[in-house]
């Protein structure tokens, strides 16, 4: 059980990091998460949560695959 949770956290953080890194490297706005941006009238907050949603979905499939593999042994 503990291994499954650790695998889930690691895969979530790794996939999120990879997607955010790709977004910042290639300036893909829907893969970037910006906490704030200064404008002449103040600042605005914003960013895309799409990398985190994708990471959750990928983590779910990794966890299911790991769980099936453990049950087949």
GUTIDO-684154 format. One line per field, with one value per atom (N, C-alpha, C): residue in three letters; chain; atom name; x, y, z. Coordinates in Angstrom, 1 decimal. Each point is the difference from the previous one (the first is absolute). Layout:
<recs>
type <- c(Ala ...)
mol <- c(A ...)
atom <- c(CA ...)
c1 <- c(X ...)
c2 <- c(Y ...)
c3 <- c(Z ...)
</recs>
This chain:
<recs>
type <- c(Unk Unk Unk Unk Unk Unk Unk Unk Unk Unk Unk Unk Unk Unk Unk Unk Unk Unk Unk Unk Unk Unk Unk Unk Unk Unk Unk Unk Unk Unk Unk Unk Unk Unk Unk Unk Unk Unk Unk Unk Unk Unk Unk Unk Unk Unk Unk Unk Unk Unk Unk Unk Unk Unk Unk Unk Unk Unk Unk Unk Unk Unk Unk Unk Unk Unk Unk Unk Unk Unk Unk Unk Unk Unk Unk Unk Unk Unk Unk Unk Unk Unk Unk Unk Unk Unk Unk Unk Unk Unk Unk Unk Unk Unk Unk Unk Unk Unk Unk Unk Unk Unk Unk Unk Unk Unk Unk Unk Unk Unk Unk Unk Unk Unk Unk Unk Unk Unk Unk Unk Unk Unk Unk Unk Unk Unk Unk Unk Unk Unk Unk Unk Unk Unk Unk Unk Unk Unk Unk Unk Unk Unk Unk Unk Unk Unk Unk Unk Unk Unk Unk Unk Unk Unk Unk Unk Unk Unk Unk Unk Unk Unk Unk Unk Unk Unk Unk Unk Unk Unk Unk Unk Unk Unk Unk Unk Unk Unk Unk Unk Unk Unk Unk Unk Unk Unk Unk Unk Unk Unk Unk Unk Unk Unk Unk Unk Unk Unk Unk Unk Unk Unk Unk Unk Unk Unk Unk Unk Unk Unk Unk Unk Unk Unk Unk Unk Unk Unk Unk)
mol <- c(A A A A A A A A A A A A A A A A A A A A A A A A A A A A A A A A A A A A A A A A A A A A A A A A A A A A A A A A A A A A A A A A A A A A A A A A A A A A A A A A A A A A A A A A A A A A A A A A A A A A A A A A A A A A A A A A A A A A A A A A A A A A A A A A A A A A A A A A A A A A A A A A A A A A A A A A A A A A A A A A A A A A A A A A A A A A A A A A A A A A A A A A A A A A A A A A A A A A A A A A A A A A A A A A A A A A A A A A A A A)
atom <- c(N CA C N CA C N CA C N CA C N CA C N CA C N CA C N CA C N CA C N CA C N CA C N CA C N CA C N CA C N CA C N CA C N CA C N CA C N CA C N CA C N CA C N CA C N CA C N CA C N CA C N CA C N CA C N CA C N CA C N CA C N CA C N CA C N CA C N CA C N CA C N CA C N CA C N CA C N CA C N CA C N CA C N CA C N CA C N CA C N CA C N CA C N CA C N CA C N CA C N CA C N CA C N CA C N CA C N CA C N CA C N CA C N CA C N CA C N CA C N CA C N CA C N CA C N CA C N CA C N CA C N CA C N CA C N CA C N CA C N CA C N CA C N CA C N CA C)
c1 <- c(0.8 -0.8 0.9 1.0 0.9 0.7 0.4 0.7 -0.9 -1.3 -0.9 -0.2 -0.1 -0.1 1.2 1.2 1.3 0.1 -0.4 0.0 -0.9 -1.2 -1.0 0.6 0.5 0.6 1.2 0.9 1.1 -0.4 -1.0 -0.4 -0.7 -0.8 -0.7 0.9 1.0 1.0 0.9 0.4 0.8 -0.7 -1.2 -0.8 -0.3 -0.4 -0.3 1.3 1.1 1.3 0.3 -0.1 0.3 -0.9 -1.3 -0.9 0.3 0.2 0.3 1.3 1.0 1.3 -0.1 -0.8 -0.2 -0.7 -1.0 -0.8 0.9 0.9 0.8 1.2 0.5 1.1 -0.5 -1.2 -0.5 -1.1 -0.2 -1.0 -1.4 -0.4 -1.3 -0.9 -0.9 -0.7 -0.9 -0.6 -0.9 0.7 1.4 0.8 0.8 -0.3 0.7 -0.9 0.6 -0.7 0.7 -0.7 0.6 -0.8 0.7 -0.8 -0.5 0.9 -0.5 0.8 -0.5 0.6 -0.3 1.0 -0.2 -0.4 -1.0 -0.6 0.1 -0.2 0.0 -1.1 -1.1 -1.1 0.1 1.1 0.1 0.6 -0.6 0.5 -1.2 0.2 -1.0 0.5 -0.8 0.4 -0.6 0.6 -0.5 0.9 -0.4 0.8 -0.9 0.6 -0.8 0.2 -1.1 0.1 -0.1 0.1 0.0 1.1 1.3 1.0 -0.3 -0.6 -0.4 -1.1 -1.0 -1.0 0.5 0.9 0.6 0.8 0.8 0.8 -0.9 -1.2 -0.9 -0.5 -0.3 -0.5 1.1 1.2 1.1 0.3 0.0 0.2 -1.0 -1.3 -1.0 0.3 0.4 0.3 1.2 1.0 1.2 -0.3 -0.8 -0.4 -0.9 -0.9 -0.8 0.9 1.0 0.9 0.8 0.5 0.8 -0.8 -1.2 -0.9 -0.3 -0.3 -0.3 1.3 1.1 1.3 0.3 -0.4 0.2 -0.9 -1.3 -1.0 0.3 0.7 0.2 1.2 0.8 1.2 -0.5)
c2 <- c(-1.2 1.2 1.3 0.0 1.1 0.2 -1.1 0.2 0.6 -0.4 0.6 1.5 0.4 1.5 0.7 -0.5 0.6 0.1 -1.1 0.0 1.0 0.2 1.0 1.4 0.3 1.3 0.3 -0.9 0.2 0.1 -0.8 0.2 1.3 0.4 1.3 1.2 0.0 1.1 -0.1 -1.1 -0.2 0.5 -0.5 0.4 1.5 0.5 1.5 0.8 -0.4 0.7 -0.1 -1.1 -0.1 0.8 0.0 0.8 1.5 0.4 1.4 0.5 -0.9 0.3 0.2 -0.9 0.1 1.4 0.3 1.2 1.3 0.0 1.2 0.0 -1.2 0.0 0.5 -0.5 0.3 1.1 0.7 1.0 -0.4 -1.2 -0.5 0.5 0.9 0.6 -1.0 -0.9 -0.9 -1.1 0.0 -0.9 0.8 1.3 0.8 0.4 0.1 0.4 1.3 1.1 1.3 0.4 0.3 0.4 1.4 0.9 1.4 0.6 1.1 0.7 1.5 0.8 1.5 0.6 0.9 0.8 1.4 1.0 1.4 0.3 -0.7 0.3 -0.8 -0.8 -0.8 -1.4 -1.0 -1.3 -1.0 -1.0 -1.0 -1.3 -0.9 -1.4 -0.8 -1.1 -0.9 -1.2 -0.8 -1.1 -1.2 -0.9 -1.2 -1.1 -0.7 -1.2 -1.3 0.2 -1.2 -0.9 0.4 -0.9 -0.9 0.6 -0.7 -1.0 0.4 -1.0 -1.2 0.3 -1.1 -0.9 0.7 -0.8 -0.9 0.5 -0.9 -1.1 0.2 -1.1 -1.0 0.4 -0.9 -0.8 0.7 -0.7 -1.0 0.2 -1.0 -1.2 0.2 -1.2 -0.7 0.7 -0.7 -0.8 0.6 -0.7 -1.3 0.1 -1.1 -1.1 0.4 -1.0 -0.7 0.8 -0.5 -1.0 0.4 -0.8 -1.3 0.0 -1.2 -0.9 0.6 -0.8 -0.7 0.7 -0.5 -1.2 0.2 -1.1 -1.2 0.1 -1.1 -0.9 0.5 -0.7 -1.1)
c3 <- c(0.0 0.0 0.0 0.8 0.1 -1.3 -0.6 -1.3 -1.1 0.0 -0.9 0.2 1.2 0.3 -0.4 0.3 -0.4 -1.5 -0.7 -1.4 -0.6 0.6 -0.5 0.2 1.1 0.3 -1.0 -0.1 -0.9 -1.5 -0.4 -1.4 -0.2 1.0 -0.2 -0.1 0.9 0.0 -1.2 -0.4 -1.2 -1.3 -0.2 -1.2 0.0 1.2 0.1 -0.3 0.5 -0.2 -1.5 -0.6 -1.4 -0.9 0.3 -0.8 0.2 1.2 0.3 -0.6 0.0 -0.6 -1.5 -0.6 -1.4 -0.4 0.9 -0.2 0.1 1.0 0.1 -1.0 -0.4 -1.0 -1.4 -0.4 -1.3 0.0 1.1 0.2 -0.5 0.5 -0.3 1.2 -0.2 1.1 0.8 -0.7 0.6 0.8 -0.1 0.9 1.0 0.2 0.9 1.2 1.1 1.2 0.6 -0.1 0.4 1.2 1.1 1.2 -0.1 -0.5 -0.2 -1.2 -0.5 -1.1 0.2 0.1 0.2 -1.3 0.2 -1.1 0.4 -0.9 0.4 1.0 0.0 1.0 1.3 0.1 1.2 -0.3 0.4 -0.3 -0.2 -0.8 -0.2 0.2 0.6 0.2 -1.0 -0.3 -1.0 -0.3 -0.9 -0.4 -0.3 -0.6 -0.4 1.0 0.2 0.9 -0.9 -1.3 -0.9 0.3 0.3 0.3 1.2 1.0 1.2 -0.2 -0.9 -0.3 -0.8 -0.9 -0.8 0.9 1.0 0.9 0.9 0.4 0.8 -0.8 -1.3 -0.8 -0.3 -0.3 -0.2 1.3 1.1 1.3 0.3 -0.4 0.2 -0.8 -1.3 -0.8 0.5 0.4 0.5 1.3 0.9 1.2 -0.3 -1.0 -0.4 -0.6 -0.8 -0.6 1.1 0.9 1.1 0.9 0.2 0.9 -0.7 -1.3 -0.8 0.0 -0.1 -0.1 1.4 1.1 1.3 0.2 -0.5 0.3 -0.9 -1.1 -0.9 0.5 1.0 0.5 1.0)
</recs>
